[in-house]
Amino acid sequence: MSTMNNVGRPTTPNAVAEKPATLTGARGLLQDEPLIFEGEGWGKTGVDLATPKTDGSDLGDLVRRDPIGLPGLSEPEAMRHYVRLSQKNHAIDLAIYPLGSCTMKHNPRLNEKMARLSGFSDIHPLQPQSTVQGALELMDSLSHWLTTLTGMPAVALSPKAGAHGELCGLMAIRAAHEAKGEHEQRRKVLVPTSAHGTNPATAAFVGYSVVEVAQTEDGRVDVADLASKLGPDVAAIMVTNPNTCGLFERDIMEISRLTHEAGAYFYCDGANFNAIVGRVRPGDLGVDAMHINLHKTFSTPHGGGGPGAGPVVLSEALAPFAPAPWVVNTGDGFKLVEREEDEAAQAFGRLCAFQGQMGMYVRALSYMMSHGADGLRQVAEDAVLNANYIKARLQDLMSPAFPDGPCMHEALFDDEWLKGTDITTLDFAKAMIDEGFHPMTMYFPLVVHGAMLIEPTETESKAELDRFIEAMRLLAEAAKAGDVDRFKGAPFHAPMRRLDETKAARSPKLRWVKPEGSNQAA
């Protein structure tokens, strides 16, 4: 029996089972594309190269003696390979990317155009500073707006990502304690149970022991438990605000007061700054250090579109220990402070070889300038509105983890509503792929059983939100109606079927191995 879907097209239950497998492995416009190592073209090259004028004898034992181990591809072959691969992946340019706590927003093409200007894209980090004054001015402008938006006096631009920013902040905190002669006694960092995993990992990497802080029933830091664990042996706390449950820490001022009374510093994980940018300044909340993920709040490319950037804003107490380099406006131009014998005498050192990722700086500042102060405020307001719209539209079928009151930038559901269906969070997520949507974040935060964390961001229209919500509702109704096969075998329509995730985790194939009898290069 056929039914009609929400756009009026006929659908047939379990239609995939009625379709014969293709003879080639391709499916319509989805080509069956092998790994680059499995293709043909060994022993050829896709370009014409001039005959070398030297024989390489001056390279000694560095001369290659074996084949390079890659096929030679012509330009059409290379283009088709990557286009075919791209068609097997979800993308923010294809549909909503609802990963919670990742803020997968649209990357404006204006930003890309600016980043490709020759004055930014073609410069070299070892050029004389007199020849890159425009780039230094841009870094200075970006620093100004980051400190203005956060209410903090200083910023380190060079960290490359969120976890790298955490490292920067904790190293500045360590340097501050060392300057006061307290580092040896302050060896603990307090971290809430709902924190991103990088928080305790970074603290341990810097040499601290990690102490977990409990969470209240309504998804926030247990202030009483925090207070009981603060003391002269604590170096810092690491709190995400808004937190990974999608909630604002209403006791944030008290958390800050207790932390500073104990002589510790307040590190704020800025992963969710997108929810409060233009509305709340972390510096006003008593934050001492916070990383800002430019790909999350300021729309620079995420993940494979990087490399990334995770600037860290610092309070007056930590500013002297910021890592080199930083930009200074001398009045006659801009210069980089790079050496310890200069103004960077108290800097804890460097985090990377040069000045950070210029392409990300250009994109982030382009986003800020195109939005303006009022636009950035609206970014936060629309992100929160969209998340609450999803929560309101789904809460009659799915179970919100924290139903009382509004959420911030993301809606969090648990798996209570799936009890008795024999369907898990993972099964539900796999079925979302068949409906054309990337799954939401699953099983995080760990404090919520079977967590489903959805963050729509502000760049999704109501029409796209409604399309996503309708698909979620249809799936939820199918789950409750006992259509187990739709979920347990999903995805049916994706280029690849479901993996044995336990085997993939325990016995991963980390390198390609040449098939026996193959004439392909090793």
C-alpha positions as CSV (number, residue, x, y, z in Angstrom):
1,M,0.0,0.0,0.0
2,S,1.4,3.4,-1.0
3,T,1.1,6.5,1.1
4,M,1.8,10.2,0.4
5,N,4.7,12.0,2.0
6,N,4.7,15.6,3.0
7,V,5.6,16.9,-0.4
8,G,2.9,14.8,-2.2
9,R,5.1,12.1,-3.7
10,P,4.0,8.5,-3.4
11,T,6.1,6.3,-1.1
12,T,6.1,2.6,-0.6
13,P,6.9,1.0,2.8
14,N,10.2,-0.9,2.6
15,A,10.5,0.2,-1.0
16,V,14.2,-0.4,-0.9
17,A,13.7,-4.1,-0.5
18,E,11.8,-4.2,-3.8
19,K,14.6,-2.6,-5.9
20,P,17.1,-4.9,-7.5
21,A,20.8,-4.3,-6.8
22,T,22.6,-2.6,-9.6
23,L,25.1,-4.5,-11.7
24,T,27.9,-2.0,-11.4
25,G,27.7,-0.9,-7.8
26,A,26.7,2.6,-8.9
27,R,23.2,3.8,-8.0
28,G,21.7,6.4,-10.3
29,L,23.9,9.6,-10.0
30,L,25.9,8.1,-7.2
31,Q,29.0,6.5,-8.8
32,D,30.8,3.5,-7.2
33,E,34.1,5.2,-6.6
34,P,37.1,3.2,-5.4
35,L,39.8,4.5,-3.1
36,I,42.5,6.4,-4.9
37,F,44.9,3.5,-4.3
38,E,42.5,1.1,-5.9
39,G,42.1,2.9,-9.2
40,E,44.1,2.5,-12.4
41,G,46.8,4.7,-13.7
42,W,49.9,3.2,-12.0
43,G,53.0,4.0,-14.0
44,K,51.5,7.1,-15.7
45,T,51.4,10.8,-14.9
46,G,48.7,13.3,-15.5
47,V,51.0,16.2,-16.3
48,D,53.9,16.8,-18.7
49,L,57.1,17.7,-16.8
50,A,60.3,19.0,-18.2
51,T,63.3,16.7,-18.1
52,P,65.3,17.5,-15.0
53,K,68.6,19.3,-15.6
54,T,70.3,17.5,-12.7
55,D,70.3,13.8,-11.8
56,G,69.7,14.3,-8.0
57,S,73.1,12.9,-7.1
58,D,73.6,15.8,-4.7
59,L,70.7,14.5,-2.6
60,G,72.7,11.5,-1.4
61,D,70.6,8.9,0.3
62,L,67.5,11.0,0.0
63,V,66.9,10.0,-3.6
64,R,63.7,8.0,-4.0
65,R,64.4,4.4,-5.0
66,D,60.8,3.0,-5.0
67,P,57.6,4.1,-6.8
68,I,55.8,6.9,-5.1
69,G,52.8,4.7,-4.4
70,L,50.1,6.9,-6.0
71,P,48.4,6.6,-9.4
72,G,48.9,9.3,-12.0
73,L,45.6,11.1,-12.7
74,S,44.6,13.5,-15.4
75,E,42.7,16.6,-14.5
76,P,39.3,15.1,-15.4
77,E,40.1,12.0,-13.4
78,A,41.2,14.0,-10.4
79,M,38.1,16.2,-10.5
80,R,35.7,13.3,-10.9
81,H,37.3,11.4,-8.1
82,Y,36.7,14.2,-5.6
83,V,33.3,15.2,-6.9
84,R,32.1,11.6,-6.6
85,L,33.5,11.4,-3.1
86,S,31.7,14.7,-2.2
87,Q,28.4,13.2,-3.3
88,K,28.7,10.5,-0.6
89,N,29.0,13.1,2.2
90,H,26.5,15.4,3.9
91,A,27.4,19.1,3.7
92,I,26.1,22.4,5.2
93,D,25.4,23.5,1.6
94,L,23.1,20.5,1.1
95,A,20.8,20.7,4.1
96,I,20.6,21.5,7.8
97,Y,23.5,20.1,9.8
98,P,22.0,19.6,13.2
99,L,25.0,18.5,15.2
100,G,24.6,19.7,18.8
101,S,27.5,21.6,20.4
102,C,29.2,22.0,16.9
103,T,27.4,25.0,15.6
104,M,27.4,24.0,11.9
105,K,26.3,27.3,10.3
106,H,26.4,28.5,6.8
107,N,29.8,29.9,5.6
108,P,29.1,33.1,3.7
109,R,30.7,33.2,0.3
110,L,31.6,36.9,0.9
111,N,34.1,35.7,3.5
112,E,35.7,33.3,1.0
113,K,36.1,36.1,-1.5
114,M,37.8,38.3,1.0
115,A,40.1,35.5,2.2
116,R,41.2,35.0,-1.4
117,L,42.4,38.6,-1.9
118,S,46.0,38.4,-2.9
119,G,47.1,40.7,0.0
120,F,45.9,38.1,2.4
121,S,46.2,34.8,0.6
122,D,49.7,35.2,-1.0
123,I,51.7,36.6,1.9
124,H,54.4,34.7,3.7
125,P,54.9,34.7,7.5
126,L,58.6,35.5,7.1
127,Q,58.0,38.7,5.1
128,P,59.3,41.9,6.6
129,Q,56.6,43.4,8.8
130,S,56.7,46.6,6.8
131,T,55.3,44.7,3.8
132,V,52.3,43.2,5.6
133,Q,50.9,46.2,7.3
134,G,47.4,45.5,6.0
135,A,47.4,42.0,7.4
136,L,48.7,43.2,10.7
137,E,46.0,45.9,10.8
138,L,43.3,43.3,10.1
139,M,44.7,41.2,13.0
140,D,44.5,44.3,15.2
141,S,40.9,45.0,14.2
142,L,39.9,41.4,14.8
143,S,41.5,41.6,18.2
144,H,39.6,44.8,19.0
145,W,36.3,43.2,18.2
146,L,37.0,40.0,20.0
147,T,37.9,41.9,23.2
148,T,35.0,44.3,22.7
149,L,32.4,41.4,22.3
150,T,33.8,39.5,25.3
151,G,34.6,42.5,27.6
152,M,38.1,41.2,28.0
153,P,41.3,43.4,27.8
154,A,43.6,41.0,25.8
155,V,43.4,38.3,23.2
156,A,45.9,35.6,21.9
157,L,45.1,35.0,18.2
158,S,47.5,32.2,17.5
159,P,45.7,29.1,19.0
160,K,44.5,26.9,16.1
161,A,41.3,25.4,17.5
162,G,39.2,25.0,20.7
163,A,41.4,22.5,22.4
164,H,44.5,24.4,21.4
165,G,42.8,27.5,23.0
166,E,42.1,25.5,26.2
167,L,45.8,24.7,26.3
168,C,46.7,28.4,25.9
169,G,44.3,29.4,28.7
170,L,45.5,26.8,31.1
171,M,49.2,27.5,30.3
172,A,48.5,31.2,31.0
173,I,46.8,30.2,34.3
174,R,49.8,28.0,35.2
175,A,52.2,30.9,34.4
176,A,50.2,33.3,36.6
177,H,50.3,30.8,39.6
178,E,54.1,30.3,39.0
179,A,54.6,34.1,39.1
180,K,52.9,34.1,42.5
181,G,54.9,31.1,43.7
182,E,51.7,29.0,44.0
183,H,52.0,26.5,41.2
184,E,53.3,23.6,43.3
185,Q,50.3,23.8,45.7
186,R,47.6,24.4,43.1
187,R,47.5,21.2,41.1
188,K,43.8,20.6,40.6
189,V,41.3,21.7,38.0
190,L,37.6,21.4,38.6
191,V,35.4,20.3,35.6
192,P,31.6,19.7,35.5
193,T,30.3,16.3,34.6
194,S,28.7,17.7,31.4
195,A,31.9,19.3,30.0
196,H,33.4,18.6,26.6
197,G,35.9,15.8,26.8
198,T,38.7,18.2,25.8
199,N,38.4,20.1,29.1
200,P,39.7,17.3,31.4
201,A,42.1,16.1,28.7
202,T,43.7,19.5,28.3
203,A,44.0,19.9,32.1
204,A,45.7,16.6,32.4
205,F,48.0,17.4,29.5
206,V,49.1,20.6,31.3
207,G,49.9,18.5,34.4
208,Y,46.9,19.0,36.5
209,S,44.7,16.4,38.2
210,V,41.0,16.7,37.3
211,V,38.2,16.7,39.9
212,E,34.7,16.3,38.7
213,V,31.9,18.7,39.8
214,A,28.4,17.3,40.1
215,Q,25.4,18.5,38.1
216,T,22.0,19.4,39.4
217,E,18.7,17.8,38.4
218,D,18.0,20.8,36.1
219,G,21.3,20.3,34.1
220,R,23.5,23.0,35.7
221,V,26.6,23.1,37.8
222,D,26.0,22.1,41.4
223,V,27.3,25.2,43.2
224,A,27.4,23.5,46.6
225,D,29.5,20.7,45.3
226,L,31.8,23.2,43.6
227,A,32.2,25.2,46.8
228,S,33.1,22.1,48.7
229,K,35.9,21.2,46.3
230,L,37.4,24.7,45.9
231,G,40.5,25.3,48.1
232,P,44.1,26.4,48.1
233,D,45.0,23.3,46.0
234,V,42.8,24.3,43.0
235,A,44.3,26.2,40.1
236,A,41.2,26.7,38.0
237,I,37.7,25.7,37.1
238,M,36.6,24.9,33.5
239,V,32.9,25.7,32.9
240,T,31.1,25.9,29.6
241,N,28.4,28.6,29.4
242,P,25.9,28.1,27.9
243,N,26.6,24.5,28.9
244,T,26.5,21.3,26.8
245,C,23.0,20.7,27.9
246,G,22.0,23.8,26.0
247,L,21.3,25.8,29.2
248,F,22.6,29.0,30.6
249,E,24.4,28.7,34.0
250,R,22.1,30.9,36.1
251,D,24.6,30.8,39.0
252,I,27.5,31.9,36.9
253,M,28.2,35.0,39.0
254,E,28.3,33.0,42.2
255,I,30.5,30.4,40.5
256,S,32.9,33.2,39.6
257,R,32.9,34.7,43.0
258,L,33.6,31.4,44.8
259,T,36.4,30.6,42.4
260,H,38.2,33.9,42.8
261,E,37.8,33.8,46.6
262,A,39.6,30.5,46.6
263,G,42.5,32.1,44.6
264,A,41.7,30.1,41.5
265,Y,41.0,31.3,37.9
266,F,37.8,30.8,35.9
267,Y,38.4,29.2,32.5
268,C,35.2,29.4,30.3
269,D,34.9,27.0,27.4
270,G,33.6,29.3,24.7
271,A,32.3,26.6,22.4
272,N,28.8,27.9,22.8
273,F,29.5,31.7,22.5
274,N,27.2,31.8,19.5
275,A,24.2,31.6,21.8
276,I,25.2,34.8,23.7
277,V,27.4,36.8,21.3
278,G,26.3,40.5,21.3
279,R,24.0,39.8,24.4
280,V,26.4,38.8,27.2
281,R,30.1,39.7,27.7
282,P,31.9,36.8,29.5
283,G,34.3,39.3,31.1
284,D,31.3,40.8,33.0
285,L,30.7,37.3,34.4
286,G,34.1,37.1,35.9
287,V,35.7,34.9,33.3
288,D,39.5,35.0,33.2
289,A,40.2,33.0,30.0
290,M,37.9,31.8,27.2
291,H,38.6,30.4,23.8
292,I,36.5,31.4,20.9
293,N,35.9,28.9,18.1
294,L,35.9,31.1,15.0
295,H,34.2,28.3,13.0
296,K,31.3,28.2,15.4
297,T,30.5,31.8,16.3
298,F,32.0,33.6,13.3
299,S,31.3,31.2,10.4
300,T,34.8,30.2,9.3
301,P,34.8,26.7,7.7
302,H,34.5,23.8,10.1
303,G,36.6,20.7,10.1
304,G,37.9,19.8,6.7
305,G,37.4,23.4,5.6
306,G,40.1,24.6,8.0
307,P,42.8,24.9,9.3
308,G,41.0,26.4,12.2
309,A,41.5,29.2,14.7
310,G,40.6,29.4,18.4
311,P,41.6,32.8,19.8
312,V,41.7,33.1,23.6
313,V,40.6,36.2,25.4
314,L,42.3,36.9,28.8
315,S,41.4,38.9,31.9
316,E,43.6,41.7,33.2
317,A,45.1,39.2,35.7
318,L,46.2,36.8,32.9
319,A,47.0,39.2,30.0
320,P,50.7,39.6,30.9
321,F,51.2,35.9,30.4
322,A,49.6,35.7,26.9
323,P,51.7,33.8,24.4
324,A,53.6,35.6,21.7
325,P,53.1,36.9,19.2
326,W,50.6,39.8,19.3
327,V,50.0,42.9,17.3
328,V,50.8,46.4,18.6
329,N,49.7,49.7,17.0
330,T,52.7,52.0,17.4
331,G,51.1,55.0,15.9
332,D,53.5,54.9,13.0
333,G,52.3,51.4,11.9
334,F,51.8,47.9,13.3
335,K,54.3,45.5,14.6
336,L,54.4,42.0,16.0
337,V,55.7,41.5,19.5
338,E,57.5,38.2,19.2
339,R,60.6,37.9,21.4
340,E,60.9,37.6,25.1
341,E,63.5,40.3,25.3
342,D,60.8,42.7,24.0
343,E,57.5,43.4,25.6
344,A,56.8,39.6,25.8
345,A,59.0,39.1,28.9
346,Q,56.2,37.4,30.9
347,A,54.7,35.5,28.0
348,F,54.6,31.7,28.7
349,G,56.1,31.1,25.3
350,R,54.6,30.4,21.8
351,L,51.9,28.0,20.7
352,C,52.8,27.8,17.0
353,A,55.6,28.6,14.7
354,F,54.2,31.9,13.3
355,Q,51.1,34.1,13.8
356,G,48.2,31.8,13.4
357,Q,45.8,31.2,10.5
358,M,45.4,34.4,8.4
359,G,42.6,33.0,6.2
360,M,40.4,32.4,9.3
361,Y,41.1,35.9,10.6
362,V,39.9,37.4,7.3
363,R,36.8,35.3,7.2
364,A,35.9,36.0,10.9
365,L,36.4,39.8,10.6
366,S,34.4,39.8,7.3
367,Y,31.5,38.1,9.2
368,M,31.7,40.7,12.0
369,M,31.8,43.7,9.7
370,S,29.0,42.4,7.5
371,H,26.7,41.8,10.5
372,G,27.6,44.8,12.7
373,A,26.9,45.0,16.4
374,D,23.1,44.7,15.9
375,G,23.5,41.8,13.5
376,L,25.7,39.8,15.9
377,R,23.2,40.3,18.6
378,Q,20.5,39.0,16.3
379,V,22.7,36.0,15.5
380,A,22.4,34.9,19.2
381,E,18.7,35.7,19.3
382,D,17.8,33.8,16.2
383,A,20.0,30.8,17.2
384,V,18.1,30.5,20.5
385,L,14.8,31.1,18.8
386,N,15.4,28.3,16.3
387,A,16.5,25.8,19.0
388,N,13.4,26.6,21.1
389,Y,11.2,26.2,18.0
390,I,12.5,22.7,17.5
391,K,12.1,21.8,21.1
392,A,8.5,23.1,21.1
393,R,7.6,21.2,17.9
394,L,9.0,17.9,19.0
395,Q,8.4,17.7,22.7
396,D,5.0,16.0,22.3
397,L,6.6,13.0,20.6
398,M,10.1,13.1,22.0
399,S,11.2,13.6,25.6
400,P,13.2,16.8,26.3
401,A,16.0,16.0,28.8
402,F,15.2,19.2,30.7
403,P,11.6,20.1,29.9
404,D,11.2,23.1,32.2
405,G,11.9,26.5,30.7
406,P,13.5,27.5,27.5
407,C,16.8,26.1,26.1
408,M,19.6,28.2,24.7
409,H,21.2,27.4,21.3
410,E,20.4,23.7,21.2
411,A,17.5,21.4,22.1
412,L,18.5,18.2,24.1
413,F,16.3,15.1,24.1
414,D,16.9,11.8,25.9
415,D,15.7,8.3,24.9
416,E,13.0,7.9,27.4
417,W,10.4,8.2,24.6
418,L,12.0,5.2,22.9
419,K,11.5,2.8,25.8
420,G,9.5,-0.3,24.8
421,T,10.2,0.2,21.0
422,D,13.4,-1.9,20.7
423,I,14.8,1.1,18.9
424,T,17.9,3.0,20.2
425,T,19.2,6.5,19.7
426,L,21.7,5.0,17.2
427,D,19.0,3.3,15.2
428,F,16.9,6.5,15.1
429,A,20.0,8.5,13.9
430,K,20.7,6.0,11.1
431,A,17.1,6.3,9.9
432,M,17.6,10.1,9.6
433,I,20.2,9.4,7.0
434,D,17.6,7.7,4.8
435,E,15.4,10.8,5.0
436,G,18.3,13.0,3.8
437,F,19.4,14.5,7.1
438,H,22.7,14.2,8.9
439,P,22.0,12.8,12.4
440,M,22.1,15.1,15.4
441,T,24.9,14.6,18.0
442,M,24.3,11.2,19.8
443,Y,25.0,10.1,23.3
444,F,26.5,13.5,24.3
445,P,26.4,15.0,26.9
446,L,27.1,11.8,28.8
447,V,24.9,13.0,31.7
448,V,21.8,12.4,29.6
449,H,20.9,8.8,28.7
450,G,20.7,8.2,25.0
451,A,21.2,11.9,24.3
452,M,20.0,13.5,21.1
453,L,21.5,17.0,20.9
454,I,20.2,19.3,18.1
455,E,21.6,22.7,17.3
456,P,20.0,24.4,14.3
457,T,22.0,27.7,14.4
458,E,20.6,31.0,13.2
459,T,21.3,30.4,9.5
460,E,18.4,28.0,9.0
461,S,15.1,29.4,7.7
462,K,11.7,28.4,9.1
463,A,11.0,26.5,6.0
464,E,14.1,24.3,6.4
465,L,13.4,23.9,10.1
466,D,9.9,22.8,9.3
467,R,11.2,20.3,6.7
468,F,13.6,18.8,9.3
469,I,11.0,18.8,12.1
470,E,8.4,17.0,9.8
471,A,11.0,14.3,9.0
472,M,11.7,13.9,12.8
473,R,8.1,13.7,13.6
474,L,7.4,11.1,10.9
475,L,10.3,9.0,12.2
476,A,9.2,9.3,15.8
477,E,5.7,8.2,14.8
478,A,7.1,5.2,12.9
479,A,9.2,4.2,15.9
480,K,6.2,4.4,18.2
481,A,4.1,2.5,15.7
482,G,6.5,-0.5,15.9
483,D,8.1,-0.1,12.4
484,V,11.4,-1.6,13.8
485,D,12.8,-2.8,10.5
486,R,12.9,0.7,9.2
487,F,15.4,1.6,12.0
488,K,17.4,-1.6,12.6
489,G,18.5,-1.9,9.0
490,A,19.0,1.8,8.3
491,P,20.5,3.4,6.4
492,F,19.1,1.7,3.3
493,H,19.5,4.5,0.8
494,A,22.9,5.8,1.7
495,P,26.0,5.0,-0.5
496,M,27.3,2.9,2.4
497,R,25.2,0.6,4.7
498,R,25.6,0.6,8.5
499,L,29.0,-0.4,9.8
500,D,29.7,-2.8,12.6
501,E,30.6,0.1,14.9
502,T,32.0,-2.1,17.7
503,K,34.4,-3.9,15.2
504,A,35.3,-0.6,13.6
505,A,36.3,0.8,17.0
506,R,38.2,-2.2,18.2
507,S,39.8,-3.4,14.9
508,P,40.1,-0.3,12.7
509,K,41.8,-0.5,9.3
510,L,44.2,2.3,9.4
511,R,46.0,1.8,6.2
512,W,45.3,0.5,2.7
513,V,46.9,-2.9,2.0
514,K,47.7,-3.9,-1.6
515,P,45.6,-6.9,-2.7
516,E,47.5,-10.1,-3.3
517,G,48.5,-10.5,-6.9
518,S,47.9,-6.9,-7.7
519,N,50.3,-5.0,-10.0
520,Q,49.6,-1.7,-8.2
521,A,52.5,0.0,-6.5
522,A,52.9,-0.6,-2.8
